[in-house]
């Protein structure tokens, strides 16, 4: 499946993708959501997801990228 098809599917609501992996996802304001980062031991929510772009960034471990990068890192695969 083409990545653009997947992006178009989630474009109006990236939270549909991320909530399946991050059940503690909470609104943080400015179109961003925060959650505990699944890529490191996290006690305070350090992962931020931008709902307009679908990009994520962890301020604790530095993990970042698109939903494809997130999926690949979560499943230890190269997302390309």
C-alpha positions as CSV (number, residue, x, y, z in Angstrom):
1,X,0.0,0.0,0.0
2,X,1.2,3.5,-0.9
3,X,2.2,5.7,2.1
4,X,0.1,8.6,0.7
5,X,-3.0,6.4,0.9
6,X,-2.3,5.7,4.6
7,X,-1.6,9.4,5.3
8,X,-4.8,10.5,3.6
9,X,-6.7,8.0,5.7
10,X,-5.4,9.4,8.9
11,X,-5.0,13.0,7.8
12,X,-8.2,14.3,9.6
13,X,-7.5,12.4,12.8
14,X,-4.0,11.1,13.5
15,X,-5.1,10.2,17.0
16,X,-6.9,7.2,15.6
17,X,-3.5,5.7,14.7
18,X,-1.6,6.8,17.9
19,X,-4.3,5.9,20.4
20,X,-4.0,2.2,19.4
21,X,-0.4,2.2,20.7
22,X,-0.7,4.9,23.4
23,X,-3.8,4.4,25.4
24,X,-2.8,7.2,27.8
25,X,-2.7,9.8,25.0
26,X,-4.1,13.1,26.4
27,X,-4.7,16.5,24.9
28,X,-1.9,19.0,25.6
29,X,-3.2,22.0,23.7
30,X,-2.1,23.6,20.5
31,X,-3.1,20.5,18.5
32,X,-0.7,18.3,20.3
33,X,-1.2,15.2,22.5
34,X,1.1,13.8,25.1
35,X,1.7,10.3,26.3
36,X,4.3,8.1,28.1
37,X,7.0,7.2,25.5
38,X,7.0,3.5,24.6
39,X,10.6,3.6,23.5
40,X,12.2,4.1,27.0
41,X,11.4,3.9,30.7
42,X,9.1,6.8,31.1
43,X,7.4,8.0,34.3
44,X,6.1,11.4,33.1
45,X,4.6,11.9,29.6
46,X,7.5,13.0,27.4
47,X,6.1,11.9,24.0
48,X,4.4,14.6,22.0
49,X,2.3,14.0,18.9
50,X,1.3,16.8,16.6
51,X,-2.3,16.2,15.4
52,X,-2.0,18.4,12.3
53,X,1.2,16.7,10.9
54,X,1.1,13.3,12.5
55,X,4.7,13.8,13.6
56,X,5.9,12.6,17.1
57,X,8.8,13.6,19.2
58,X,10.0,12.3,22.6
59,X,11.7,14.9,24.8
60,X,13.2,12.2,26.9
61,X,14.9,9.8,24.5
62,X,14.8,11.9,21.3
63,X,12.8,9.4,19.2
64,X,10.9,11.3,16.5
65,X,9.4,11.0,13.0
66,X,6.2,10.2,11.2
67,X,3.6,7.6,12.0
68,X,5.6,5.2,9.7
69,X,8.7,5.8,11.8
70,X,6.7,5.3,15.0
71,X,5.3,2.0,13.7
72,X,8.7,0.8,12.6
73,X,10.3,1.6,15.9
74,X,7.5,0.1,17.8
75,X,7.8,-3.1,15.9
76,X,11.6,-2.9,15.4
77,X,11.3,-2.6,11.7
78,X,12.6,-0.2,9.1
79,X,9.5,1.9,8.2
80,X,10.6,2.5,4.6
